[in-house]
């Protein structure tokens, strides 16, 4: 099933039953022989979810993490890529090769030393491990992809800007950045999806209720507590719909930019 919009965008609805069954009453959805569509719609399920202070708190914490990742990952990856591409400094090639070599290290191998670092900094049980690191480079693969785009910009543009008396920051943000907005948007949307769906990071570093992200709230509420034994599938499905909506909206408005950035990244890489 596809949902089509007037401006040509279409979204494939693979989760129709999730949406329809979120409008069931608890009694109906737990009864034998309940169908796909409710006999009577019950939107109060969404009202109950949105009035849950713990869910809203988890949603706010998730938004903080998402905003930091959407800003920090593409921004710092772009700045690092610009430095590796345009700025000449001693050991530039060696530093880049060492950084690129870290790709061969399995992610699970780094979890323990990274956790130990955050423990020594007293950052555990806070949002800092989920927000601060995204402002330190944005990931070597992101840096590598942006570098390919920067190398495709004619050198004459920088030379003309230098003759006009611009400094390195002006050239970086007012000349280079507008010419690679496709890959920057691609990385920003990817960072959004990654932070929005992340469960392993919060599960490692957060222990107190006040810092729970929405995914951690769902995990501890519906999978590991006595509430999980209660049959409230309509409420769980309503939460699933609420968490799905931001991703659908982001993809709906930025799918063309994402596809363009992904295609160019594949060609240039």
TITIVO-648635 format. One record per residue (C-alpha): residue number from 1; residue in three letters; chain; x, y, z. Coordinates in pm, whole numbers, plus 50000, padded with zeros to 5 digits. Each point is the difference from the previous one (the first is absolute). Example, Ala and Ser with C-alpha at 12.3 -4.5 7.8 and 13.67 -1.06 7.14 Angstrom:
<node num="1" residuo="ala" cadena="A" xx="51230" yy="49550" zz="50780"/>
<node num="2" residuo="ser" cadena="A" xx="50137" yy="50344" zz="49934"/>
//
This chain:
<node num="1" residuo="unk" cadena="A" xx="50000" yy="50000" zz="50000"/>
<node num="2" residuo="unk" cadena="A" xx="50137" yy="50340" zz="49898"/>
<node num="3" residuo="unk" cadena="A" xx="49899" yy="50339" zz="50139"/>
<node num="4" residuo="unk" cadena="A" xx="50043" yy="50261" zz="49728"/>
<node num="5" residuo="unk" cadena="A" xx="50023" yy="50375" zz="50053"/>
<node num="6" residuo="unk" cadena="A" xx="49905" yy="50276" zz="49753"/>
<node num="7" residuo="unk" cadena="A" xx="50362" yy="50104" zz="49945"/>
<node num="8" residuo="unk" cadena="A" xx="50098" yy="49655" zz="49876"/>
<node num="9" residuo="unk" cadena="A" xx="50136" yy="49843" zz="50319"/>
<node num="10" residuo="unk" cadena="A" xx="49880" yy="49652" zz="50086"/>
<node num="11" residuo="unk" cadena="A" xx="50044" yy="49800" zz="50320"/>
<node num="12" residuo="unk" cadena="A" xx="49952" yy="49627" zz="50011"/>
<node num="13" residuo="unk" cadena="A" xx="49787" yy="49910" zz="50301"/>
<node num="14" residuo="unk" cadena="A" xx="50132" yy="49661" zz="50107"/>
<node num="15" residuo="unk" cadena="A" xx="49871" yy="50050" zz="50353"/>
<node num="16" residuo="unk" cadena="A" xx="49629" yy="50050" zz="49935"/>
<node num="17" residuo="unk" cadena="A" xx="49896" yy="49746" zz="50265"/>
<node num="18" residuo="unk" cadena="A" xx="50221" yy="50180" zz="50254"/>
<node num="19" residuo="unk" cadena="A" xx="49810" yy="50323" zz="49936"/>
<node num="20" residuo="unk" cadena="A" xx="49652" yy="49846" zz="49993"/>
<node num="21" residuo="unk" cadena="A" xx="50048" yy="49786" zz="50308"/>
<node num="22" residuo="unk" cadena="A" xx="50126" yy="50297" zz="50200"/>
<node num="23" residuo="unk" cadena="A" xx="49640" yy="50123" zz="49995"/>
<node num="24" residuo="unk" cadena="A" xx="49863" yy="49683" zz="50161"/>
<node num="25" residuo="unk" cadena="A" xx="49873" yy="50002" zz="50354"/>
<node num="26" residuo="unk" cadena="A" xx="50195" yy="49781" zz="50241"/>
<node num="27" residuo="unk" cadena="A" xx="49705" yy="49764" zz="50038"/>
<node num="28" residuo="unk" cadena="A" xx="49948" yy="49960" zz="49626"/>
<node num="29" residuo="unk" cadena="A" xx="50363" yy="49953" zz="49902"/>
<node num="30" residuo="unk" cadena="A" xx="50051" yy="49730" zz="50263"/>
<node num="31" residuo="unk" cadena="A" xx="49685" yy="49812" zz="49906"/>
<node num="32" residuo="unk" cadena="A" xx="50012" yy="49685" zz="49789"/>
<node num="33" residuo="unk" cadena="A" xx="49930" yy="50062" zz="49633"/>
<node num="34" residuo="unk" cadena="A" xx="50082" yy="50372" zz="50000"/>
<node num="35" residuo="unk" cadena="A" xx="50036" yy="50115" zz="49640"/>
<node num="36" residuo="unk" cadena="A" xx="50233" yy="50249" zz="49839"/>
<node num="37" residuo="unk" cadena="A" xx="49761" yy="50294" zz="50027"/>
<node num="38" residuo="unk" cadena="A" xx="49818" yy="50101" zz="50317"/>
<node num="39" residuo="unk" cadena="A" xx="49621" yy="49995" zz="50024"/>
<node num="40" residuo="unk" cadena="A" xx="50023" yy="50344" zz="50157"/>
<node num="41" residuo="unk" cadena="A" xx="50304" yy="50230" zz="49998"/>
<node num="42" residuo="unk" cadena="A" xx="50146" yy="50087" zz="50340"/>
<node num="43" residuo="unk" cadena="A" xx="50241" yy="50297" zz="49965"/>
<node num="44" residuo="unk" cadena="A" xx="50020" yy="50027" zz="50378"/>
<node num="45" residuo="unk" cadena="A" xx="50288" yy="49752" zz="49984"/>
<node num="46" residuo="unk" cadena="A" xx="50214" yy="50277" zz="49849"/>
<node num="47" residuo="unk" cadena="A" xx="49875" yy="50243" zz="50263"/>
<node num="48" residuo="unk" cadena="A" xx="50107" yy="49765" zz="50278"/>
<node num="49" residuo="unk" cadena="A" xx="50344" yy="49955" zz="49842"/>
<node num="50" residuo="unk" cadena="A" xx="50055" yy="50374" zz="49952"/>
<node num="51" residuo="unk" cadena="A" xx="49893" yy="50067" zz="50359"/>
<node num="52" residuo="unk" cadena="A" xx="50258" yy="49753" zz="50133"/>
<node num="53" residuo="unk" cadena="A" xx="50265" yy="50222" zz="50160"/>
<node num="54" residuo="unk" cadena="A" xx="50270" yy="49732" zz="49980"/>
<node num="55" residuo="unk" cadena="A" xx="49943" yy="49952" zz="49627"/>
<node num="56" residuo="unk" cadena="A" xx="50009" yy="50376" zz="49938"/>
<node num="57" residuo="unk" cadena="A" xx="50320" yy="50031" zz="50205"/>
<node num="58" residuo="unk" cadena="A" xx="50158" yy="49722" zz="49797"/>
<node num="59" residuo="unk" cadena="A" xx="49888" yy="50174" zz="49682"/>
<node num="60" residuo="unk" cadena="A" xx="50162" yy="50327" zz="50113"/>
<node num="61" residuo="unk" cadena="A" xx="50328" yy="49824" zz="50081"/>
<node num="62" residuo="unk" cadena="A" xx="49993" yy="49831" zz="49660"/>
<node num="63" residuo="unk" cadena="A" xx="49944" yy="50334" zz="49827"/>
<node num="64" residuo="unk" cadena="A" xx="50304" yy="50145" zz="50180"/>
<node num="65" residuo="unk" cadena="A" xx="50215" yy="49711" zz="49878"/>
<node num="66" residuo="unk" cadena="A" xx="49857" yy="50023" zz="49647"/>
<node num="67" residuo="unk" cadena="A" xx="50058" yy="50376" zz="49968"/>
<node num="68" residuo="unk" cadena="A" xx="50360" yy="49968" zz="50119"/>
<node num="69" residuo="unk" cadena="A" xx="50068" yy="49719" zz="49751"/>
<node num="70" residuo="unk" cadena="A" xx="49829" yy="50171" zz="49708"/>
<node num="71" residuo="unk" cadena="A" xx="50209" yy="50313" zz="50059"/>
<node num="72" residuo="unk" cadena="A" xx="50326" yy="49853" zz="50127"/>
<node num="73" residuo="unk" cadena="A" xx="50058" yy="49704" zz="49768"/>
<node num="74" residuo="unk" cadena="A" xx="49979" yy="50175" zz="49659"/>
<node num="75" residuo="unk" cadena="A" xx="50152" yy="50325" zz="50128"/>
<node num="76" residuo="unk" cadena="A" xx="50314" yy="49855" zz="50157"/>
<node num="77" residuo="unk" cadena="A" xx="50038" yy="49739" zz="49726"/>
<node num="78" residuo="unk" cadena="A" xx="49994" yy="50284" zz="49747"/>
<node num="79" residuo="unk" cadena="A" xx="50256" yy="50204" zz="50195"/>
<node num="80" residuo="unk" cadena="A" xx="50233" yy="49699" zz="50033"/>
<node num="81" residuo="unk" cadena="A" xx="49959" yy="49914" zz="49631"/>
<node num="82" residuo="unk" cadena="A" xx="50078" yy="50358" zz="49902"/>
<node num="83" residuo="unk" cadena="A" xx="50314" yy="49997" zz="50212"/>
<node num="84" residuo="unk" cadena="A" xx="50121" yy="49673" zz="49845"/>
<node num="85" residuo="unk" cadena="A" xx="49924" yy="50125" zz="49649"/>
<node num="86" residuo="unk" cadena="A" xx="50083" yy="50370" zz="49996"/>
<node num="87" residuo="unk" cadena="A" xx="50232" yy="50069" zz="50293"/>
<node num="88" residuo="unk" cadena="A" xx="50364" yy="49899" zz="49978"/>
<node num="89" residuo="unk" cadena="A" xx="50154" yy="49895" zz="50331"/>
<node num="90" residuo="unk" cadena="A" xx="50278" yy="49767" zz="50109"/>
<node num="91" residuo="unk" cadena="A" xx="49897" yy="49636" zz="50011"/>
<node num="92" residuo="unk" cadena="A" xx="49668" yy="50056" zz="49823"/>
<node num="93" residuo="unk" cadena="A" xx="50027" yy="49683" zz="49794"/>
<node num="94" residuo="unk" cadena="A" xx="50112" yy="49787" zz="50295"/>
<node num="95" residuo="unk" cadena="A" xx="49720" yy="50124" zz="50226"/>
<node num="96" residuo="unk" cadena="A" xx="49740" yy="49929" zz="49733"/>
<node num="97" residuo="unk" cadena="A" xx="50136" yy="49650" zz="49933"/>
<node num="98" residuo="unk" cadena="A" xx="49999" yy="49916" zz="50372"/>
<node num="99" residuo="unk" cadena="A" xx="49644" yy="50132" zz="50033"/>
<node num="100" residuo="unk" cadena="A" xx="49890" yy="49805" zz="49693"/>
<node num="101" residuo="unk" cadena="A" xx="50165" yy="49688" zz="50142"/>
<node num="102" residuo="unk" cadena="A" xx="49766" yy="50009" zz="50301"/>
<node num="103" residuo="unk" cadena="A" xx="49723" yy="49878" zz="49768"/>
<node num="104" residuo="unk" cadena="A" xx="50152" yy="49651" zz="50030"/>
<node num="105" residuo="unk" cadena="A" xx="49944" yy="49997" zz="50376"/>
<node num="106" residuo="unk" cadena="A" xx="49673" yy="49828" zz="50098"/>
<node num="107" residuo="unk" cadena="A" xx="49763" yy="50236" zz="50179"/>
<node num="108" residuo="unk" cadena="A" xx="49949" yy="49755" zz="50287"/>
<node num="109" residuo="unk" cadena="A" xx="50376" yy="50006" zz="50066"/>
<node num="110" residuo="unk" cadena="A" xx="49982" yy="50372" zz="50081"/>
<node num="111" residuo="unk" cadena="A" xx="49698" yy="49988" zz="50231"/>
<node num="112" residuo="unk" cadena="A" xx="50189" yy="49906" zz="50317"/>
<node num="113" residuo="unk" cadena="A" xx="50281" yy="50263" zz="49975"/>
<node num="114" residuo="unk" cadena="A" xx="49750" yy="50269" zz="49898"/>
<node num="115" residuo="unk" cadena="A" xx="49777" yy="49908" zz="50294"/>
<node num="116" residuo="unk" cadena="A" xx="50301" yy="50017" zz="50233"/>
<node num="117" residuo="unk" cadena="A" xx="50086" yy="50348" zz="49869"/>
<node num="118" residuo="unk" cadena="A" xx="49646" yy="50124" zz="50060"/>
<node num="119" residuo="unk" cadena="A" xx="50003" yy="49843" zz="50348"/>
<node num="120" residuo="unk" cadena="A" xx="50322" yy="50181" zz="50093"/>
<node num="121" residuo="unk" cadena="A" xx="49849" yy="50325" zz="49873"/>
<node num="122" residuo="unk" cadena="A" xx="49690" yy="49937" zz="50216"/>
<node num="123" residuo="unk" cadena="A" xx="49783" yy="50026" zz="49688"/>
<node num="124" residuo="unk" cadena="A" xx="49808" yy="49677" zz="50050"/>
<node num="125" residuo="unk" cadena="A" xx="49632" yy="50024" zz="50095"/>
<node num="126" residuo="unk" cadena="A" xx="49967" yy="50319" zz="49797"/>
<node num="127" residuo="unk" cadena="A" xx="49940" yy="50103" zz="49641"/>
<node num="128" residuo="unk" cadena="A" xx="50361" yy="50112" zz="49954"/>
<node num="129" residuo="unk" cadena="A" xx="50130" yy="49671" zz="49848"/>
<node num="130" residuo="unk" cadena="A" xx="49720" yy="50023" zz="49743"/>
<node num="131" residuo="unk" cadena="A" xx="50047" yy="50366" zz="49909"/>
<node num="132" residuo="unk" cadena="A" xx="50358" yy="50122" zz="50051"/>
<node num="133" residuo="unk" cadena="A" xx="50186" yy="49742" zz="49781"/>
<node num="134" residuo="unk" cadena="A" xx="49801" yy="50100" zz="49691"/>
<node num="135" residuo="unk" cadena="A" xx="50180" yy="50338" zz="50009"/>
<node num="136" residuo="unk" cadena="A" xx="50341" yy="49833" zz="49958"/>
<node num="137" residuo="unk" cadena="A" xx="50035" yy="49909" zz="49633"/>
<node num="138" residuo="unk" cadena="A" xx="49671" yy="49835" zz="49912"/>
<node num="139" residuo="unk" cadena="A" xx="50157" yy="49669" zz="49896"/>
<node num="140" residuo="unk" cadena="A" xx="50282" yy="49923" zz="49759"/>
<node num="141" residuo="unk" cadena="A" xx="49770" yy="49860" zz="49730"/>
<node num="142" residuo="unk" cadena="A" xx="49798" yy="50322" zz="50001"/>
<node num="143" residuo="unk" cadena="A" xx="50325" yy="50196" zz="49977"/>
<node num="144" residuo="unk" cadena="A" xx="50117" yy="49785" zz="49710"/>
<node num="145" residuo="unk" cadena="A" xx="49676" yy="50050" zz="49804"/>
<node num="146" residuo="unk" cadena="A" xx="50005" yy="50377" zz="50047"/>
<node num="147" residuo="unk" cadena="A" xx="50362" yy="50010" zz="49888"/>
<node num="148" residuo="unk" cadena="A" xx="49902" yy="49849" zz="49666"/>
<node num="149" residuo="unk" cadena="A" xx="49745" yy="50277" zz="49949"/>
<node num="150" residuo="unk" cadena="A" xx="50243" yy="50275" zz="50098"/>
<node num="151" residuo="unk" cadena="A" xx="50259" yy="49869" zz="49754"/>
<node num="152" residuo="unk" cadena="A" xx="49740" yy="50034" zz="49725"/>
<node num="153" residuo="unk" cadena="A" xx="49970" yy="50378" zz="50053"/>
<node num="154" residuo="unk" cadena="A" xx="50216" yy="50196" zz="49749"/>
<node num="155" residuo="unk" cadena="A" xx="50312" yy="50147" zz="50157"/>
<node num="156" residuo="unk" cadena="A" xx="49935" yy="50324" zz="49813"/>
<node num="157" residuo="unk" cadena="A" xx="49718" yy="50081" zz="50240"/>
<node num="158" residuo="unk" cadena="A" xx="50237" yy="49999" zz="50298"/>
<node num="159" residuo="unk" cadena="A" xx="50264" yy="50192" zz="49806"/>
<node num="160" residuo="unk" cadena="A" xx="49749" yy="50270" zz="49909"/>
<node num="161" residuo="unk" cadena="A" xx="49884" yy="50020" zz="50360"/>
<node num="162" residuo="unk" cadena="A" xx="50358" yy="50038" zz="50123"/>
<node num="163" residuo="unk" cadena="A" xx="50052" yy="50289" zz="49757"/>
<node num="164" residuo="unk" cadena="A" xx="49687" yy="50162" zz="50145"/>
<node num="165" residuo="unk" cadena="A" xx="50161" yy="49992" zz="50345"/>
<node num="166" residuo="unk" cadena="A" xx="49788" yy="49729" zz="50164"/>
<node num="167" residuo="unk" cadena="A" xx="50136" yy="49799" zz="50292"/>
<node num="168" residuo="unk" cadena="A" xx="49988" yy="49622" zz="50039"/>
<node num="169" residuo="unk" cadena="A" xx="49675" yy="50000" zz="50200"/>
<node num="170" residuo="unk" cadena="A" xx="49824" yy="50210" zz="49738"/>
<node num="171" residuo="unk" cadena="A" xx="50117" yy="49771" zz="49722"/>
<node num="172" residuo="unk" cadena="A" xx="49897" yy="49695" zz="50198"/>
<node num="173" residuo="unk" cadena="A" xx="49649" yy="50109" zz="50094"/>
<node num="174" residuo="unk" cadena="A" xx="49903" yy="50235" zz="49717"/>
<node num="175" residuo="unk" cadena="A" xx="50163" yy="49832" zz="49698"/>
<node num="176" residuo="unk" cadena="A" xx="50060" yy="49631" zz="50072"/>
<node num="177" residuo="unk" cadena="A" xx="49702" yy="49923" zz="50222"/>
<node num="178" residuo="unk" cadena="A" xx="49726" yy="50121" zz="49758"/>
<node num="179" residuo="unk" cadena="A" xx="50152" yy="49786" zz="49723"/>
<node num="180" residuo="unk" cadena="A" xx="49978" yy="49676" zz="50200"/>
<node num="181" residuo="unk" cadena="A" xx="49661" yy="50046" zz="50166"/>
<node num="182" residuo="unk" cadena="A" xx="49872" yy="49671" zz="49851"/>
<node num="183" residuo="unk" cadena="A" xx="50245" yy="49783" zz="50194"/>
<node num="184" residuo="unk" cadena="A" xx="49964" yy="50217" zz="50313"/>
<node num="185" residuo="unk" cadena="A" xx="49623" yy="49951" zz="49995"/>
<node num="186" residuo="unk" cadena="A" xx="50048" yy="49629" zz="49937"/>
<node num="187" residuo="unk" cadena="A" xx="50223" yy="49970" zz="50309"/>
<node num="188" residuo="unk" cadena="A" xx="49764" yy="50213" zz="50211"/>
<node num="189" residuo="unk" cadena="A" xx="49700" yy="49779" zz="49917"/>
<node num="190" residuo="unk" cadena="A" xx="50206" yy="49686" zz="50065"/>
<node num="191" residuo="unk" cadena="A" xx="50107" yy="50146" zz="50335"/>
<node num="192" residuo="unk" cadena="A" xx="49635" yy="50068" zz="50081"/>
<node num="193" residuo="unk" cadena="A" xx="49896" yy="49644" zz="49923"/>
<node num="194" residuo="unk" cadena="A" xx="50293" yy="49857" zz="50194"/>
<node num="195" residuo="unk" cadena="A" xx="49942" yy="50210" zz="50313"/>
<node num="196" residuo="unk" cadena="A" xx="49621" yy="49958" zz="49989"/>
<node num="197" residuo="unk" cadena="A" xx="50022" yy="49619" zz="49985"/>
<node num="198" residuo="unk" cadena="A" xx="50302" yy="49955" zz="50228"/>
<node num="199" residuo="unk" cadena="A" xx="49950" yy="49761" zz="50290"/>
<node num="200" residuo="unk" cadena="A" xx="50348" yy="49860" zz="50068"/>
<node num="201" residuo="unk" cadena="A" xx="50156" yy="50335" zz="50094"/>
<node num="202" residuo="unk" cadena="A" xx="49736" yy="50094" zz="50260"/>
<node num="203" residuo="unk" cadena="A" xx="49994" yy="49643" zz="50127"/>
<node num="204" residuo="unk" cadena="A" xx="50376" yy="50014" zz="50069"/>
<node num="205" residuo="unk" cadena="A" xx="50028" yy="50341" zz="50163"/>
<node num="206" residuo="unk" cadena="A" xx="49664" yy="50092" zz="50157"/>
<node num="207" residuo="unk" cadena="A" xx="49858" yy="49849" zz="50319"/>
<node num="208" residuo="unk" cadena="A" xx="49770" yy="50259" zz="50158"/>
<node num="209" residuo="unk" cadena="A" xx="49643" yy="50068" zz="49886"/>
<node num="210" residuo="unk" cadena="A" xx="50052" yy="50373" zz="49953"/>
<node num="211" residuo="unk" cadena="A" xx="50252" yy="49943" zz="49719"/>
<node num="212" residuo="unk" cadena="A" xx="49814" yy="49725" zz="49816"/>
<node num="213" residuo="unk" cadena="A" xx="49960" yy="50050" zz="49629"/>
<node num="214" residuo="unk" cadena="A" xx="49668" yy="49895" zz="49852"/>
<node num="215" residuo="unk" cadena="A" xx="50143" yy="49668" zz="49875"/>
<node num="216" residuo="unk" cadena="A" xx="50140" yy="49923" zz="50342"/>
<node num="217" residuo="unk" cadena="A" xx="49665" yy="50087" zz="50158"/>
<node num="218" residuo="unk" cadena="A" xx="49827" yy="49754" zz="49764"/>
<node num="219" residuo="unk" cadena="A" xx="50257" yy="49731" zz="50074"/>
<node num="220" residuo="unk" cadena="A" xx="49971" yy="50022" zz="50377"/>
<node num="221" residuo="unk" cadena="A" xx="49625" yy="50058" zz="50005"/>
<node num="222" residuo="unk" cadena="A" xx="49876" yy="49739" zz="49757"/>
<node num="223" residuo="unk" cadena="A" xx="50275" yy="49739" zz="49988"/>
<node num="224" residuo="unk" cadena="A" xx="50156" yy="49966" zz="50345"/>
<node num="225" residuo="unk" cadena="A" xx="49736" yy="50098" zz="50258"/>
<node num="226" residuo="unk" cadena="A" xx="49675" yy="49863" zz="50131"/>
<node num="227" residuo="unk" cadena="A" xx="49815" yy="50234" zz="49764"/>
<node num="228" residuo="unk" cadena="A" xx="50135" yy="49785" zz="49717"/>
<node num="229" residuo="unk" cadena="A" xx="49787" yy="49714" zz="50134"/>
<node num="230" residuo="unk" cadena="A" xx="49688" yy="50211" zz="49966"/>
<node num="231" residuo="unk" cadena="A" xx="49834" yy="49983" zz="49662"/>
<node num="232" residuo="unk" cadena="A" xx="49998" yy="50357" zz="49864"/>
<node num="233" residuo="unk" cadena="A" xx="50093" yy="49952" zz="49634"/>
<node num="234" residuo="unk" cadena="A" xx="49787" yy="50294" zz="49885"/>
<node num="235" residuo="unk" cadena="A" xx="50208" yy="50239" zz="50212"/>
<node num="236" residuo="unk" cadena="A" xx="50325" yy="49848" zz="49875"/>
<node num="237" residuo="unk" cadena="A" xx="49883" yy="50036" zz="49640"/>
<node num="238" residuo="unk" cadena="A" xx="49898" yy="50362" zz="50061"/>
<node num="239" residuo="unk" cadena="A" xx="50352" yy="50070" zz="50126"/>
<node num="240" residuo="unk" cadena="A" xx="50138" yy="49827" zz="49691"/>
<node num="241" residuo="unk" cadena="A" xx="49792" yy="50227" zz="49774"/>
<node num="242" residuo="unk" cadena="A" xx="50112" yy="50313" zz="50188"/>
<node num="243" residuo="unk" cadena="A" xx="50366" yy="49903" zz="49968"/>
<node num="244" residuo="unk" cadena="A" xx="49957" yy="49909" zz="49634"/>
<node num="245" residuo="unk" cadena="A" xx="49847" yy="50334" zz="49897"/>
<node num="246" residuo="unk" cadena="A" xx="50318" yy="50217" zz="50028"/>
<node num="247" residuo="unk" cadena="A" xx="50196" yy="49756" zz="49784"/>
<node num="248" residuo="unk" cadena="A" xx="49723" yy="49993" zz="49737"/>
<node num="249" residuo="unk" cadena="A" xx="49982" yy="50380" zz="49994"/>
<node num="250" residuo="unk" cadena="A" xx="50378" yy="50044" zz="49976"/>
<node num="251" residuo="unk" cadena="A" xx="50030" yy="49745" zz="49722"/>
<node num="252" residuo="unk" cadena="A" xx="49697" yy="50145" zz="49818"/>
<node num="253" residuo="unk" cadena="A" xx="50152" yy="50347" zz="49977"/>
<node num="254" residuo="unk" cadena="A" xx="50365" yy="49905" zz="49953"/>
<node num="255" residuo="unk" cadena="A" xx="49990" yy="49677" zz="49802"/>
<node num="256" residuo="unk" cadena="A" xx="50110" yy="50166" zz="49675"/>
<node num="257" residuo="unk" cadena="A" xx="50294" yy="50170" zz="50172"/>
<node num="258" residuo="unk" cadena="A" xx="50094" yy="49675" zz="50172"/>
<node num="259" residuo="unk" cadena="A" xx="49990" yy="49804" zz="49674"/>
<node num="260" residuo="unk" cadena="A" xx="50204" yy="50269" zz="49827"/>
<node num="261" residuo="unk" cadena="A" xx="50260" yy="50002" zz="50276"/>
<node num="262" residuo="unk" cadena="A" xx="50015" yy="49620" zz="50012"/>
<node num="263" residuo="unk" cadena="A" xx="50038" yy="49976" zz="49621"/>
<node num="264" residuo="unk" cadena="A" xx="50275" yy="50262" zz="49986"/>
<node num="265" residuo="unk" cadena="A" xx="50176" yy="49842" zz="50297"/>
<node num="266" residuo="unk" cadena="A" xx="50005" yy="49665" zz="49820"/>
<node num="267" residuo="unk" cadena="A" xx="50133" yy="50154" zz="49679"/>
<node num="268" residuo="unk" cadena="A" xx="50270" yy="50209" zz="50169"/>
<node num="269" residuo="unk" cadena="A" xx="50109" yy="49726" zz="50240"/>
//
